[in-house]
Amino acid sequence: MANRNTIKLDRYEELIQFALDLGEGMGLADLREELSVAVFSESNQRRLMKLDGYVIEQITQGDMIADYLLEDDSTRPLTAWWWHLGKLRAGTYPVHLLPPHLREIYQPEPERLAA
């Protein structure tokens, strides 16, 4: 039987695969917040990192993203990137605050313009 954290990770994956692909993702930030304090096995930690990378790709490169996903929560710290998807989409999120594996994916605004 899967533990509670693995079930949350499964829900995160389903949300990303089925909703975010369509530009939706109600509850994404709340669920990612729960995952930020969860303890995972090494394999599930890698899985979370991969899913986070997919979120960054979809938010920054997806054609249609629901407006509510891009409404940043200014009451949340910038280090919790999942509350600042609008900044990520706009290319204005401070890259140094992202975990190293997400820095490889994210392109701040000046880098996008140069590409």
C-alpha positions in Angstrom: 0.0 0.0 0.0 1.3 3.4 -0.9 2.0 5.9 1.8 0.3 9.3 2.0 3.2 11.2 0.4 3.4 8.8 -2.6 -0.4 9.2 -3.1 0.1 13.0 -3.2 2.9 12.6 -5.7 0.6 10.4 -7.8 -2.0 13.1 -7.7 0.6 15.7 -8.7 1.6 13.6 -11.7 -2.0 13.1 -12.8 -2.7 16.8 -12.4 0.3 17.7 -14.6 -0.3 15.0 -17.2 -4.0 15.5 -17.7 -4.8 19.1 -16.6 -1.7 21.1 -17.2 -1.4 19.6 -20.7 -4.7 21.4 -21.4 -3.5 24.6 -19.8 -5.4 23.9 -16.5 -4.2 23.0 -13.1 -6.6 23.9 -10.3 -4.9 23.2 -7.0 -1.5 22.7 -8.5 0.3 25.2 -6.1 -1.5 23.9 -3.0 -0.5 20.3 -3.9 3.1 21.3 -4.7 3.2 23.1 -1.3 2.2 19.9 0.4 4.9 18.0 -1.5 7.5 20.6 -0.5 7.5 19.3 3.1 7.1 15.6 2.2 9.8 13.1 2.7 10.4 10.8 -0.3 12.6 7.9 -1.2 15.4 8.7 -3.6 13.4 7.4 -6.6 10.3 9.4 -5.7 12.5 12.5 -5.2 13.8 12.1 -8.7 10.2 11.6 -9.9 9.2 14.9 -8.2 12.1 16.7 -9.8 11.2 15.4 -13.3 7.6 16.5 -12.8 8.6 19.9 -11.6 10.7 20.3 -14.8 7.6 19.4 -16.8 5.7 22.1 -15.0 8.3 24.7 -15.8 8.3 23.6 -19.5 4.6 23.8 -19.7 4.2 27.1 -18.0 7.0 28.8 -20.0 6.4 27.2 -23.4 2.7 26.1 -23.4 0.4 27.8 -25.8 -2.6 28.1 -23.6 -2.3 28.5 -19.8 -5.3 29.4 -17.7 -5.1 32.9 -16.3 -5.7 31.7 -12.7 -2.5 29.7 -12.9 -0.5 32.8 -13.7 -1.8 34.8 -10.7 1.2 35.0 -8.4 0.7 34.9 -4.7 2.7 37.7 -3.3 2.2 36.5 0.3 4.3 33.4 -0.5 8.1 33.4 -0.6 9.8 33.6 -4.0 11.7 30.5 -3.2 8.4 28.6 -3.5 8.4 28.9 -7.3 5.0 27.1 -7.7 3.3 30.2 -6.2 4.9 32.4 -8.9 4.0 30.8 -12.2 3.2 34.2 -13.7 6.7 35.4 -13.2 8.1 32.2 -14.6 5.8 32.5 -17.7 6.9 36.2 -18.1 10.6 35.3 -17.7 11.0 37.6 -14.8 11.4 35.0 -12.0 14.9 35.2 -10.3 16.6 32.2 -11.7 19.0 31.9 -8.7 16.0 31.0 -6.5 15.2 27.9 -8.5 16.6 24.5 -7.6 19.6 23.6 -9.8 17.7 21.1 -11.9 15.1 23.7 -12.8 17.6 26.4 -13.6 18.7 24.2 -16.6 15.2 24.4 -18.0 14.1 27.9 -17.2 15.1 30.8 -19.5 14.8 34.3 -18.0 13.5 37.1 -20.3 16.9 38.3 -21.6 17.9 34.7 -22.6 14.6 34.2 -24.4 15.1 37.4 -26.4 18.6 36.2 -27.4 17.4 32.8 -28.6 
